[in-house]
């Protein structure tokens, strides 16, 4: 992956992977998967919050 | 003005060597000075960053860095309903918008968050022509019109 336009290429690659994962699922099931995946995001947001606060203290 | 950021701008902001890094930073500065509200959608980010890491789970380790970038640039992470988001993206697809789900989700998120603009470095997938088609669908179902452009066009005052 060329470093120059990595932002574009990486975004496309991420979307391709996500689409592949949801392929063939009903919209309801896709929403269920998205909700579960959101828990990971919440945990990571919390980790960033805790570590930034601790480092700033 | 409410501006919705596509994920490639967040990624460009996180990569100093990226071709779009400098202009992305400049855009964020200008947007801040102009007092524009900059938003991203949590569920659309989850689609890209978490589901997008399904094949290469180590990519999950990049997410805290993206979140820091979002925080540093005071971008608001807004929520939409999961099902509503996916249904609207599917509606765009059914109505003949020739884009993949990943891009349609961002058009849908931007619409549901009532943004004035969706900005992206990907002009092929986020442009005036496609935004006009999306707006026609939105109008029919009582949703807001949407415009799509690049940060550079906004910086150069080509769109208002």
Backbone of each chain as ProteinMPNN parsed JSONL, in Angstrom:
{"seq_chain_A": "XXXXXXXXXXXXXXXXXXXXXXXXXXXXXXXXXXXXXXXXXXXXXXXXXXXXXXXXX", "coords_chain_A": {"N_chain_A": [[0.845, -1.201, 0.0], [0.721, 2.08, -1.028], [2.27, 4.731, 0.716], [1.484, 7.293, 0.304], [-1.263, 7.646, -0.507], [-2.557, 6.279, 1.447], [-4.647, 6.692, 3.209], [-6.971, 6.748, 1.644], [-6.903, 4.237, 0.391], [-6.8, 2.473, 2.556], [-9.239, 3.009, 3.831], [-11.029, 2.101, 1.887], [-10.34, -0.583, 1.859], [-10.993, -1.394, 4.471], [-13.744, -1.04, 4.39], [-14.443, -2.89, 2.456], [-13.856, -5.278, 3.764], [-15.647, -5.151, 5.937], [-18.065, -5.179, 4.558], [-17.919, -7.693, 3.411], [-18.106, -9.278, 5.654], [-20.726, -8.806, 6.471], [-22.191, -9.655, 4.373], [-24.931, -11.318, 2.877], [-26.447, -11.411, 5.16], [-29.537, -10.628, 6.829], [-31.051, -7.348, 7.096], [-31.778, -6.883, 9.707], [-30.168, -8.71, 11.11], [-27.701, -7.714, 10.383], [-27.779, -5.303, 11.749], [-27.744, -6.263, 14.308], [-25.183, -7.361, 14.467], [-23.675, -5.046, 14.107], [-24.342, -3.661, 16.41], [-23.193, -5.303, 18.372], [-20.515, -5.048, 17.665], [-20.159, -2.467, 18.313], [-19.771, -2.447, 21.018], [-17.125, -3.078, 21.322], [-15.938, -0.798, 20.335], [-16.852, 1.033, 22.26], [-15.478, 0.107, 24.515], [-12.861, 0.611, 23.729], [-12.957, 3.39, 23.511], [-13.343, 4.035, 26.154], [-10.952, 3.1, 27.25], [-9.151, 4.896, 26.079], [-10.064, 7.233, 27.259], [-9.596, 6.757, 30.027], [-6.788, 6.348, 30.086], [-5.848, 8.791, 29.016], [-6.717, 10.611, 30.937], [-5.365, 9.683, 33.198], [-2.715, 10.056, 32.436], [-2.64, 12.778, 32.17], [-2.939, 13.635, 34.71]], "CA_chain_A": [[0.0, 0.0, 0.0], [1.541, 3.297, -1.086], [2.073, 5.582, 1.899], [0.912, 8.586, -0.09], [-2.727, 7.686, -0.481], [-2.953, 5.188, 2.334], [-5.95, 7.004, 3.823], [-8.043, 6.319, 0.726], [-6.843, 2.791, 0.164], [-7.144, 1.765, 3.79], [-10.686, 3.146, 4.041], [-11.708, 1.19, 0.953], [-10.069, -1.953, 2.294], [-11.789, -1.639, 5.682], [-15.157, -1.17, 3.982], [-14.591, -4.167, 1.749], [-13.864, -6.332, 4.782], [-16.905, -5.046, 6.686], [-19.139, -5.621, 3.651], [-17.784, -9.146, 3.264], [-18.584, -9.87, 6.905], [-22.184, -8.689, 6.587], [-22.799, -10.183, 3.154], [-25.87, -12.437, 3.02], [-27.263, -11.294, 6.377], [-30.685, -9.731, 6.726], [-30.738, -6.046, 7.695], [-31.928, -7.039, 11.158], [-28.961, -9.39, 11.602], [-26.588, -6.762, 10.214], [-27.888, -4.341, 12.856], [-27.334, -6.993, 15.523], [-23.713, -7.448, 14.411], [-23.155, -3.686, 14.305], [-24.526, -3.344, 17.842], [-22.171, -6.046, 19.12], [-19.214, -4.449, 17.35], [-20.091, -1.157, 18.989], [-19.267, -2.666, 22.38], [-15.657, -3.023, 21.222], [-15.623, 0.628, 20.19], [-17.074, 1.671, 23.56], [-14.369, -0.282, 25.397], [-11.661, 1.336, 23.294], [-13.159, 4.794, 23.883], [-13.156, 4.09, 27.615], [-9.512, 2.935, 27.48], [-8.522, 6.175, 25.711], [-10.475, 8.205, 28.277], [-8.9, 6.468, 31.282], [-5.345, 6.569, 29.954], [-5.53, 10.224, 28.852], [-6.913, 11.269, 32.243], [-4.286, 9.267, 34.109], [-1.455, 10.668, 31.99], [-2.725, 14.229, 32.36], [-2.934, 13.929, 36.163]], "C_chain_A": [[0.878, 1.248, 0.0], [1.218, 4.199, 0.101], [1.305, 6.845, 1.548], [-0.605, 8.658, 0.016], [-3.282, 6.565, 0.395], [-4.351, 5.436, 2.929], [-7.104, 6.526, 2.941], [-8.088, 4.811, 0.596], [-7.265, 2.003, 1.399], [-8.651, 1.843, 4.054], [-11.44, 2.175, 3.135], [-11.548, -0.269, 1.388], [-10.917, -2.324, 3.52], [-13.254, -1.872, 5.306], [-15.412, -2.492, 3.269], [-14.702, -5.313, 2.743], [-15.183, -6.35, 5.548], [-18.069, -5.554, 5.837], [-19.128, -7.147, 3.523], [-18.364, -9.86, 4.493], [-20.11, -9.874, 6.98], [-22.941, -9.293, 5.398], [-23.732, -11.365, 3.446], [-26.734, -12.365, 4.266], [-28.452, -10.375, 6.118], [-30.296, -8.399, 7.392], [-30.804, -6.124, 9.224], [-30.674, -7.68, 11.777], [-27.738, -8.48, 11.475], [-26.58, -5.77, 11.379], [-27.424, -4.979, 14.16], [-25.806, -7.058, 15.601], [-23.092, -6.076, 14.708], [-23.238, -3.287, 15.781], [-23.458, -4.039, 18.686], [-20.798, -5.414, 18.92], [-19.037, -3.109, 18.07], [-19.551, -1.293, 20.414], [-17.745, -2.579, 22.392], [-15.22, -1.57, 21.149], [-15.771, 1.347, 21.531], [-15.917, 1.362, 24.508], [-13.114, 0.498, 25.029], [-11.77, 2.826, 23.639], [-12.88, 4.993, 25.361], [-11.664, 3.984, 27.954], [-8.787, 4.251, 27.189], [-8.815, 7.216, 26.793], [-9.665, 8.01, 29.564], [-7.41, 6.799, 31.162], [-5.014, 8.054, 29.781], [-5.676, 10.964, 30.178], [-5.749, 10.959, 33.172], [-2.975, 9.94, 33.734], [-1.452, 12.17, 32.231], [-2.61, 14.599, 33.849], [-1.525, 14.108, 36.726]], "O_chain_A": [[1.68, 1.452, 0.911], [0.054, 4.405, 0.446], [0.574, 7.396, 2.371], [-1.157, 9.613, 0.561], [-4.333, 5.989, 0.112], [-5.129, 4.502, 3.123], [-8.087, 5.972, 3.433], [-9.147, 4.187, 0.678], [-7.984, 1.008, 1.308], [-9.265, 0.853, 4.454], [-12.378, 1.509, 3.572], [-12.477, -1.071, 1.301], [-11.481, -3.415, 3.595], [-13.911, -2.772, 5.829], [-16.451, -3.127, 3.45], [-15.534, -6.206, 2.587], [-15.765, -7.409, 5.784], [-18.945, -6.265, 6.328], [-20.172, -7.799, 3.526], [-19.017, -10.897, 4.381], [-20.713, -10.82, 7.487], [-24.165, -9.422, 5.422], [-23.367, -12.291, 4.171], [-27.657, -13.164, 4.424], [-28.381, -9.463, 5.294], [-29.333, -8.337, 8.156], [-29.999, -5.517, 9.93], [-30.191, -7.249, 12.824], [-26.859, -8.472, 12.337], [-25.527, -5.439, 11.923], [-26.8, -4.332, 15.0], [-25.216, -6.839, 16.659], [-22.119, -5.965, 15.454], [-22.327, -2.661, 16.323], [-22.89, -3.44, 19.599], [-20.021, -5.261, 19.863], [-17.924, -2.688, 18.386], [-18.947, -0.363, 20.947], [-17.148, -2.074, 23.342], [-14.263, -1.159, 21.806], [-14.929, 2.165, 21.9], [-15.434, 2.246, 25.217], [-12.393, 0.985, 25.9], [-10.777, 3.448, 24.017], [-12.268, 5.98, 25.77], [-11.172, 4.689, 28.834], [-7.919, 4.671, 27.954], [-7.935, 7.979, 27.191], [-9.121, 8.964, 30.119], [-6.843, 7.455, 32.036], [-4.021, 8.533, 30.329], [-4.868, 11.833, 30.506], [-5.216, 11.843, 33.842], [-2.21, 10.348, 34.608], [-0.402, 12.767, 32.467], [-2.236, 15.719, 34.197], [-1.364, 14.357, 37.921]]}, "seq_chain_B": "XXXXXXXXXXXXXXXXXXXXXXXXXXXXXXXXXXXXXXXXXXXXXXXXXXXXXXXXXXXXXXXXXXXXXXXXXXXXXXXXXXXXXXXXXXXXXXXXXXXXXXXXXXXXXXXXXXXXXXXXXXXXXXXXXXXXXXXXXXXXXXXXXXXXXXXXXXXXXXXX", "coords_chain_B": {"N_chain_B": [[-22.668, 25.79, 9.902], [-23.129, 22.338, 9.402], [-20.905, 19.738, 9.218], [-20.168, 16.585, 7.955], [-17.762, 14.133, 8.451], [-16.004, 11.932, 6.355], [-14.515, 8.717, 6.864], [-11.957, 8.528, 5.71], [-10.762, 10.974, 6.084], [-10.252, 11.146, 8.807], [-8.395, 9.094, 8.992], [-6.407, 10.108, 7.316], [-5.642, 12.313, 8.822], [-4.361, 11.041, 10.843], [-2.047, 10.093, 9.754], [0.969, 11.315, 9.131], [2.531, 11.097, 6.823], [0.793, 10.833, 4.784], [-0.728, 11.697, 1.665], [-2.955, 13.362, 1.84], [-2.765, 14.478, 4.325], [-1.803, 17.068, 5.178], [-3.612, 18.913, 4.016], [-5.92, 17.991, 5.195], [-5.523, 18.645, 7.857], [-5.386, 21.403, 7.644], [-7.941, 21.919, 6.719], [-9.43, 21.183, 8.969], [-8.615, 23.136, 10.761], [-9.549, 25.495, 9.524], [-12.278, 24.953, 9.475], [-12.799, 24.926, 12.179], [-12.214, 27.569, 12.88], [-14.196, 28.828, 11.432], [-16.301, 28.105, 12.849], [-17.795, 25.828, 12.257], [-19.843, 22.941, 12.733], [-18.461, 19.895, 13.313], [-18.943, 16.57, 12.537], [-18.979, 13.01, 13.16], [-20.216, 9.686, 12.658], [-20.927, 7.383, 15.129], [-21.786, 4.698, 14.687], [-21.218, 4.322, 12.007], [-18.489, 4.583, 12.056], [-17.886, 2.375, 13.58], [-18.597, 0.395, 11.804], [-16.602, 0.757, 9.813], [-14.098, 0.733, 11.26], [-14.212, -1.354, 13.222], [-15.741, -3.642, 12.245], [-14.433, -3.666, 9.869], [-11.987, -4.568, 10.56], [-12.092, -7.219, 10.66], [-10.736, -9.192, 9.201], [-8.111, -8.589, 9.625], [-7.401, -8.489, 12.656], [-5.507, -7.101, 14.184], [-5.655, -4.542, 13.434], [-7.451, -3.353, 15.064], [-6.012, -2.228, 17.049], [-5.313, 0.217, 16.088], [-7.445, 1.834, 16.465], [-7.701, 3.319, 18.99], [-5.902, 5.387, 18.457], [-7.151, 6.718, 16.3], [-9.391, 7.575, 17.65], [-8.263, 9.376, 19.416], [-7.399, 11.326, 17.641], [-9.86, 12.241, 16.733], [-10.824, 13.346, 19.08], [-8.871, 15.298, 19.647], [-9.28, 17.064, 17.542], [-11.702, 17.999, 18.136], [-14.043, 16.771, 17.165], [-17.383, 15.837, 16.93], [-18.767, 12.83, 18.068], [-21.504, 11.347, 16.923], [-24.597, 9.615, 17.558], [-26.662, 7.245, 15.82], [-29.632, 5.355, 15.109], [-29.068, 1.897, 14.799], [-30.505, 0.092, 13.122], [-32.106, 1.827, 11.628], [-30.16, 3.224, 10.256], [-28.962, 1.213, 8.647], [-31.184, 0.437, 7.178], [-31.763, 2.744, 5.726], [-29.458, 2.983, 4.182], [-29.742, 0.661, 2.682], [-32.047, 1.327, 1.312], [-31.15, 3.37, -0.377], [-29.545, 1.815, -2.0], [-31.438, 0.072, -3.15], [-32.812, 1.918, -4.622], [-31.158, 2.388, -6.666], [-28.643, 3.603, -6.369], [-25.393, 3.452, -7.193], [-23.36, 2.341, -5.32], [-21.256, 0.789, -2.852], [-22.216, -0.877, 0.227], [-20.658, 0.133, 2.389], [-20.013, 2.803, 1.695], [-22.556, 3.827, 1.295], [-23.604, 3.719, 3.83], [-22.351, 5.84, 5.061], [-23.392, 8.028, 3.652], [-26.02, 7.696, 4.494], [-25.749, 8.017, 7.266], [-24.851, 10.642, 7.422], [-27.088, 11.941, 6.412], [-29.064, 11.205, 8.334], [-28.021, 12.49, 10.505], [-28.491, 15.014, 9.851], [-26.695, 16.662, 8.397], [-25.094, 19.342, 6.589], [-23.152, 19.05, 4.72], [-21.309, 16.309, 3.379], [-18.056, 15.419, 3.697], [-15.267, 14.202, 1.93], [-12.253, 12.567, 0.885], [-12.513, 10.918, -1.16], [-13.451, 11.392, -4.134], [-14.644, 10.015, -6.134], [-16.624, 8.448, -5.039], [-17.973, 10.153, -3.385], [-19.572, 12.723, -4.319], [-20.968, 15.608, -6.075], [-22.881, 14.77, -7.991], [-23.739, 12.181, -7.159], [-24.65, 12.873, -4.636], [-26.792, 14.478, -5.303], [-28.568, 12.613, -6.37], [-29.013, 11.056, -4.101], [-30.211, 12.974, -2.515], [-32.604, 13.355, -3.869], [-33.931, 10.976, -3.287], [-34.008, 11.219, -0.522], [-35.686, 13.457, -0.259], [-38.125, 12.428, -1.137], [-38.766, 10.771, 0.956], [-39.017, 12.4, 3.047], [-36.666, 13.388, 4.181], [-33.606, 15.264, 4.81], [-31.91, 17.241, 2.298], [-28.7, 16.535, 0.832], [-25.263, 17.443, 0.499], [-22.228, 16.718, -1.19], [-18.721, 16.839, -1.003], [-15.176, 17.696, -1.371], [-12.672, 18.246, 1.196], [-10.869, 20.068, 0.202], [-12.267, 21.555, -1.754], [-13.946, 22.985, -0.102], [-12.07, 24.43, 1.334], [-11.06, 26.002, -0.705], [-13.154, 27.585, -1.222], [-15.028, 26.802, -3.071], [-17.444, 25.674, -2.683], [-20.441, 26.403, -0.888]], "CA_chain_B": [[-22.778, 24.676, 8.96], [-22.798, 21.032, 9.984], [-20.122, 18.975, 8.245], [-19.933, 15.186, 8.297], [-16.467, 13.677, 7.928], [-15.811, 10.54, 5.965], [-13.426, 8.087, 7.623], [-10.62, 8.724, 5.133], [-10.176, 12.213, 6.625], [-9.715, 10.782, 10.13], [-7.187, 8.302, 8.751], [-5.39, 11.039, 6.776], [-5.156, 13.142, 9.945], [-3.51, 10.218, 11.716], [-0.844, 9.657, 9.027], [1.707, 12.487, 8.654], [3.117, 10.894, 5.491], [-0.275, 10.677, 3.795], [-0.881, 12.781, 0.686], [-4.037, 14.265, 2.249], [-2.604, 14.862, 5.734], [-1.65, 18.517, 5.366], [-4.885, 19.575, 3.692], [-6.929, 17.582, 6.193], [-5.27, 19.479, 9.051], [-5.763, 22.77, 7.28], [-9.4, 21.934, 6.671], [-9.954, 21.152, 10.341], [-8.352, 24.466, 11.337], [-10.47, 26.453, 8.899], [-13.632, 24.617, 9.932], [-12.874, 25.353, 13.582], [-12.277, 29.041, 12.887], [-15.497, 29.24, 10.882], [-17.291, 27.628, 13.811], [-18.63, 24.754, 11.716], [-19.958, 21.764, 13.6], [-17.904, 18.746, 12.596], [-19.447, 15.342, 13.153], [-18.849, 11.676, 12.57], [-21.256, 8.823, 13.218], [-20.307, 6.267, 15.845], [-22.118, 3.407, 14.08], [-20.494, 4.231, 10.728], [-17.083, 4.334, 12.416], [-17.823, 0.975, 14.021], [-18.615, -0.385, 10.559], [-15.28, 0.819, 9.163], [-12.944, 0.391, 12.095], [-14.314, -2.631, 13.954], [-16.07, -4.721, 11.295], [-13.392, -3.631, 8.839], [-10.774, -5.225, 11.064], [-12.408, -8.638, 10.879], [-9.724, -10.059, 8.6], [-6.836, -8.281, 10.283], [-7.797, -7.951, 13.961], [-4.507, -6.196, 14.775], [-6.056, -3.172, 13.081], [-8.219, -2.79, 16.181], [-5.069, -1.428, 17.857], [-5.22, 1.577, 15.528], [-8.651, 2.617, 16.8], [-7.461, 4.376, 19.99], [-5.241, 6.531, 17.808], [-8.186, 7.465, 15.557], [-10.255, 8.242, 18.642], [-7.506, 10.532, 19.928], [-7.452, 12.335, 16.576], [-11.23, 12.782, 16.762], [-10.917, 14.171, 20.286], [-7.98, 16.45, 19.477], [-9.875, 18.025, 16.592], [-13.045, 18.321, 18.661], [-15.096, 16.261, 16.277], [-18.418, 15.198, 17.742], [-19.196, 11.491, 17.646], [-22.955, 11.31, 17.135], [-25.214, 8.287, 17.421], [-27.923, 7.041, 15.103], [-30.145, 4.009, 15.35], [-28.401, 0.923, 13.914], [-31.417, -0.442, 12.109], [-32.504, 2.941, 10.753], [-28.99, 3.503, 9.413], [-28.823, 0.149, 7.647], [-32.365, 0.465, 6.301], [-31.633, 3.867, 4.789], [-28.398, 2.612, 3.228], [-30.344, -0.337, 1.784], [-33.014, 2.052, 0.472], [-30.354, 4.023, -1.431], [-29.114, 0.749, -2.91], [-32.641, -0.372, -3.9], [-33.217, 2.999, -5.537], [-30.213, 2.4, -7.78], [-27.376, 4.306, -6.144], [-24.397, 2.417, -7.466], [-22.236, 2.353, -4.379], [-21.292, -0.344, -1.93], [-22.817, -0.608, 1.535], [-19.777, 0.95, 3.23], [-20.167, 4.214, 1.338], [-23.965, 4.201, 1.492], [-23.793, 3.913, 5.271], [-21.921, 7.209, 5.412], [-24.426, 8.95, 3.138], [-27.19, 7.553, 5.362], [-25.419, 8.614, 8.568], [-24.809, 12.087, 7.231], [-28.497, 12.36, 6.272], [-29.762, 11.062, 9.617], [-27.485, 13.494, 11.44], [-28.899, 16.303, 9.297], [-25.524, 17.459, 8.027], [-25.228, 20.111, 5.351], [-22.173, 18.501, 3.786], [-20.473, 15.162, 3.716], [-16.785, 15.68, 3.027], [-14.468, 12.998, 1.756], [-11.209, 12.668, -0.139], [-12.86, 9.998, -2.245], [-14.369, 12.118, -5.03], [-15.326, 9.047, -6.997], [-17.802, 7.934, -4.341], [-18.67, 11.234, -2.671], [-19.533, 13.874, -5.224], [-22.236, 16.334, -6.267], [-23.837, 13.99, -8.774], [-24.319, 11.142, -6.305], [-25.381, 13.54, -3.546], [-28.076, 14.935, -5.864], [-29.436, 11.421, -6.463], [-29.378, 10.705, -2.719], [-31.137, 14.011, -2.05], [-33.925, 13.086, -4.474], [-34.532, 9.898, -2.478], [-34.287, 11.801, 0.795], [-36.854, 14.342, -0.366], [-39.329, 11.595, -1.259], [-39.118, 10.14, 2.243], [-39.084, 13.454, 4.072], [-35.374, 13.638, 4.837], [-32.876, 16.455, 4.37], [-30.996, 17.192, 1.146], [-27.297, 16.397, 1.245], [-24.259, 17.824, -0.501], [-20.966, 16.014, -0.947], [-17.579, 17.514, -1.619], [-13.889, 17.39, -0.738], [-12.225, 19.337, 2.072], [-10.164, 21.059, -0.623], [-13.273, 22.443, -2.352], [-14.419, 23.902, 0.948], [-10.941, 25.34, 1.614], [-10.915, 26.937, -1.822], [-14.393, 28.365, -1.325], [-15.785, 26.397, -4.267], [-18.816, 25.319, -2.267], [-20.924, 27.149, 0.29]], "C_chain_B": [[-22.365, 23.372, 9.655], [-22.113, 20.173, 8.92], [-19.845, 17.564, 8.776], [-18.625, 14.728, 7.655], [-16.483, 12.21, 7.542], [-14.563, 10.012, 6.697], [-12.044, 8.373, 7.039], [-9.957, 10.025, 5.638], [-9.562, 11.949, 8.008], [-8.401, 10.017, 9.937], [-6.067, 9.21, 8.224], [-4.803, 11.907, 7.891], [-4.185, 12.354, 10.835], [-2.189, 9.81, 11.056], [-0.069, 10.849, 8.453], [2.277, 12.339, 7.244], [2.055, 10.821, 4.392], [-0.419, 11.918, 2.921], [-1.912, 13.82, 1.147], [-3.874, 14.814, 3.673], [-2.623, 16.387, 5.935], [-2.982, 19.253, 5.119], [-5.999, 19.191, 4.669], [-6.77, 18.43, 7.448], [-5.727, 20.907, 8.81], [-7.289, 22.913, 7.285], [-9.991, 21.982, 8.081], [-9.755, 22.504, 11.024], [-9.37, 25.48, 10.835], [-11.905, 26.216, 9.396], [-13.846, 25.08, 11.376], [-13.044, 26.871, 13.656], [-13.641, 29.541, 12.402], [-16.649, 28.785, 11.78], [-18.271, 26.596, 13.223], [-18.699, 23.619, 12.726], [-19.466, 20.575, 12.798], [-18.354, 17.468, 13.304], [-19.0, 14.087, 12.405], [-19.942, 10.834, 13.225], [-20.594, 7.6, 13.866], [-20.544, 4.932, 15.129], [-21.4, 3.219, 12.736], [-19.005, 3.992, 10.986], [-16.894, 2.887, 12.852], [-17.789, 0.06, 12.787], [-17.206, -0.428, 9.956], [-14.178, 0.224, 10.046], [-13.03, -0.984, 12.765], [-14.64, -3.784, 12.991], [-15.005, -4.808, 10.198], [-12.101, -4.31, 9.276], [-10.981, -6.729, 11.207], [-11.342, -9.575, 10.31], [-8.354, -9.837, 9.241], [-7.125, -7.646, 11.64], [-6.773, -7.006, 14.601], [-4.835, -4.731, 14.448], [-6.886, -2.514, 14.186], [-7.32, -1.9, 17.045], [-4.907, -0.007, 17.323], [-6.371, 2.464, 16.003], [-8.401, 3.66, 17.89], [-6.788, 5.61, 19.399], [-6.252, 7.378, 17.026], [-9.088, 8.236, 16.532], [-9.577, 9.475, 19.228], [-7.546, 11.677, 18.921], [-8.813, 13.035, 16.598], [-11.379, 13.745, 17.935], [-10.088, 15.451, 20.129], [-8.61, 17.515, 18.594], [-11.308, 18.394, 16.955], [-14.166, 17.963, 17.693], [-16.12, 15.549, 17.159], [-18.733, 13.805, 17.178], [-20.686, 11.38, 17.958], [-23.504, 9.908, 16.876], [-26.464, 8.314, 16.554], [-28.391, 5.618, 15.431], [-29.555, 3.032, 14.311], [-29.277, 0.481, 12.746], [-31.824, 0.631, 11.104], [-31.384, 3.258, 9.753], [-28.875, 2.48, 8.282], [-29.994, 0.123, 6.669], [-32.254, 1.589, 5.283], [-30.557, 3.576, 3.74], [-28.951, 1.616, 2.2], [-31.327, 0.327, 0.824], [-32.271, 2.735, -0.693], [-29.937, 2.993, -2.493], [-30.28, 0.293, -3.798], [-33.049, 0.654, -4.949], [-32.174, 3.228, -6.639], [-28.945, 3.209, -7.597], [-26.26, 3.257, -6.236], [-23.154, 2.557, -6.595], [-22.373, 1.136, -3.489], [-21.847, 0.114, -0.583], [-21.974, 0.349, 2.398], [-19.896, 2.44, 2.952], [-21.6, 4.686, 1.612], [-24.27, 4.459, 2.966], [-23.398, 5.339, 5.676], [-22.873, 8.266, 4.858], [-25.649, 8.917, 4.069], [-26.941, 8.217, 6.722], [-25.442, 10.133, 8.478], [-26.227, 12.66, 7.115], [-29.2, 12.323, 7.623], [-29.268, 12.078, 10.641], [-27.761, 14.921, 10.96], [-27.722, 17.224, 8.996], [-25.822, 18.243, 6.756], [-24.316, 19.52, 4.28], [-21.606, 17.195, 4.305], [-19.167, 15.418, 2.976], [-15.908, 14.432, 3.056], [-13.359, 13.281, 0.749], [-11.514, 11.761, -1.319], [-13.916, 10.64, -3.15], [-15.184, 11.197, -5.929], [-16.647, 8.593, -6.352], [-18.592, 9.008, -3.607], [-18.565, 12.504, -3.507], [-20.939, 14.458, -5.401], [-23.313, 15.488, -6.944], [-24.542, 12.929, -7.906], [-25.146, 11.765, -5.182], [-26.743, 14.037, -4.038], [-29.069, 13.77, -5.942], [-29.926, 11.009, -5.066], [-30.423, 11.705, -2.2], [-32.542, 13.801, -2.611], [-34.663, 12.006, -3.667], [-34.932, 10.465, -1.119], [-35.558, 12.647, 0.772], [-38.148, 13.536, -0.391], [-39.756, 10.976, 0.069], [-39.024, 11.138, 3.405], [-37.784, 13.703, 4.82], [-34.654, 14.804, 4.146], [-32.034, 16.207, 3.099], [-29.563, 17.096, 1.663], [-26.379, 16.862, 0.12], [-22.977, 17.071, -0.157], [-19.838, 16.744, -1.663], [-16.28, 17.087, -0.924], [-13.531, 18.529, 0.218], [-11.575, 20.46, 1.255], [-11.141, 22.049, -1.264], [-13.8, 23.444, -1.325], [-13.317, 24.917, 1.262], [-10.819, 26.406, 0.525], [-12.176, 27.753, -2.075], [-15.225, 28.016, -2.542], [-17.212, 25.975, -3.929], [-19.173, 26.113, -1.023], [-22.173, 26.49, 0.842]], "O_chain_B": [[-21.381, 23.325, 10.393], [-22.677, 19.918, 7.855], [-19.356, 17.384, 9.892], [-18.412, 14.917, 6.457], [-16.922, 11.355, 8.311], [-13.684, 10.779, 7.088], [-11.064, 8.455, 7.78], [-8.732, 10.148, 5.615], [-8.492, 12.464, 8.332], [-7.419, 10.267, 10.636], [-4.916, 9.088, 8.644], [-3.607, 12.197, 7.896], [-3.311, 12.925, 11.487], [-1.313, 9.248, 11.714], [-0.424, 11.344, 7.384], [2.482, 13.333, 6.548], [2.385, 10.754, 3.208], [-0.251, 13.045, 3.388], [-1.76, 15.012, 0.878], [-4.744, 15.531, 4.166], [-3.371, 16.908, 6.762], [-3.404, 20.095, 5.912], [-6.907, 19.981, 4.931], [-7.756, 18.88, 8.033], [-6.367, 21.53, 9.658], [-7.839, 23.894, 7.786], [-10.933, 22.729, 8.347], [-10.618, 22.962, 11.773], [-9.971, 26.221, 11.613], [-12.638, 27.159, 9.694], [-14.921, 25.556, 11.742], [-13.892, 27.387, 14.384], [-14.166, 30.539, 12.896], [-17.818, 29.05, 11.498], [-19.425, 26.511, 13.643], [-17.753, 23.367, 13.471], [-19.994, 20.28, 11.725], [-18.169, 17.311, 14.511], [-18.695, 14.107, 11.212], [-20.521, 11.235, 14.235], [-19.813, 6.886, 13.236], [-19.621, 4.131, 14.981], [-21.024, 2.104, 12.374], [-18.342, 3.284, 10.227], [-15.885, 2.255, 12.542], [-17.043, -0.919, 12.744], [-16.686, -1.496, 9.632], [-13.434, -0.664, 9.63], [-12.029, -1.693, 12.86], [-13.912, -4.774, 12.928], [-14.721, -5.884, 9.672], [-11.229, -4.592, 8.454], [-10.156, -7.426, 11.797], [-11.078, -10.634, 10.88], [-7.553, -10.762, 9.379], [-7.1, -6.422, 11.775], [-7.128, -6.201, 15.462], [-4.352, -3.81, 15.107], [-7.012, -1.29, 14.243], [-7.785, -0.956, 17.684], [-4.417, 0.872, 18.032], [-6.283, 3.69, 15.95], [-8.846, 4.798, 17.739], [-7.075, 6.738, 19.8], [-6.212, 8.607, 17.084], [-9.487, 9.372, 16.279], [-10.225, 10.485, 19.501], [-7.705, 12.84, 19.289], [-8.9, 14.259, 16.495], [-11.976, 14.814, 17.808], [-10.554, 16.547, 20.441], [-8.491, 18.711, 18.858], [-12.024, 19.02, 16.173], [-15.089, 18.739, 17.446], [-15.759, 14.754, 18.027], [-18.936, 13.635, 15.976], [-21.079, 11.326, 19.124], [-22.955, 9.134, 16.092], [-27.221, 9.284, 16.558], [-27.636, 4.802, 15.958], [-29.548, 3.31, 13.112], [-28.875, 0.489, 11.582], [-31.882, 0.387, 9.899], [-31.63, 3.522, 8.576], [-28.713, 2.838, 7.116], [-29.823, -0.174, 5.486], [-32.606, 1.415, 4.116], [-30.727, 3.885, 2.561], [-28.664, 1.715, 1.007], [-31.428, -0.065, -0.339], [-32.713, 2.681, -1.84], [-29.97, 3.257, -3.695], [-30.139, 0.147, -5.012], [-33.559, 0.311, -6.016], [-32.301, 4.153, -7.441], [-28.239, 3.476, -8.569], [-26.208, 2.309, -5.453], [-22.059, 2.85, -7.075], [-23.44, 0.533, -3.381], [-21.936, 1.307, -0.294], [-22.505, 1.251, 3.046], [-19.88, 3.249, 3.879], [-21.821, 5.796, 2.097], [-25.093, 5.311, 3.301], [-24.039, 5.954, 6.528], [-23.132, 9.277, 5.51], [-26.232, 9.953, 4.389], [-27.817, 8.895, 7.259], [-25.985, 10.815, 9.347], [-26.522, 13.727, 7.654], [-29.854, 13.289, 8.015], [-30.012, 12.478, 11.537], [-27.329, 15.897, 11.574], [-27.755, 18.415, 9.304], [-26.68, 17.866, 5.957], [-24.657, 19.491, 3.097], [-21.445, 17.001, 5.51], [-19.17, 15.612, 1.761], [-15.823, 13.72, 4.057], [-13.507, 14.131, -0.129], [-10.85, 11.829, -2.354], [-15.117, 10.453, -2.952], [-16.258, 11.553, -6.413], [-17.648, 8.384, -7.037], [-19.751, 8.796, -3.248], [-17.595, 13.255, -3.408], [-21.938, 13.896, -4.951], [-24.476, 15.484, -6.543], [-25.766, 12.803, -7.922], [-26.206, 11.253, -4.822], [-27.724, 14.023, -3.294], [-30.249, 13.919, -5.623], [-31.092, 10.661, -4.879], [-31.388, 11.327, -1.536], [-33.538, 14.035, -1.927], [-35.861, 12.118, -3.405], [-36.036, 10.228, -0.629], [-36.394, 12.56, 1.671], [-39.137, 13.904, 0.243], [-40.933, 10.692, 0.29], [-38.962, 10.758, 4.574], [-37.795, 14.172, 5.958], [-35.039, 15.255, 3.067], [-31.526, 15.108, 2.874], [-29.257, 17.518, 2.778], [-26.686, 16.694, -1.06], [-22.681, 16.821, 1.012], [-19.997, 17.205, -2.794], [-16.279, 16.246, -0.026], [-14.027, 19.646, 0.07], [-11.715, 21.641, 1.575], [-10.868, 23.249, -1.31], [-14.063, 24.602, -1.647], [-13.585, 26.106, 1.433], [-10.512, 27.565, 0.806], [-12.247, 28.521, -3.035], [-16.032, 28.824, -3.002], [-18.077, 25.929, -4.803], [-18.309, 26.448, -0.212], [-22.735, 26.962, 1.83]]}, "name": "protein", "num_of_chains": 2, "seq": "XXXXXXXXXXXXXXXXXXXXXXXXXXXXXXXXXXXXXXXXXXXXXXXXXXXXXXXXXXXXXXXXXXXXXXXXXXXXXXXXXXXXXXXXXXXXXXXXXXXXXXXXXXXXXXXXXXXXXXXXXXXXXXXXXXXXXXXXXXXXXXXXXXXXXXXXXXXXXXXXXXXXXXXXXXXXXXXXXXXXXXXXXXXXXXXXXXXXXXXXXXXXXXXXXXXXXXXXX"}
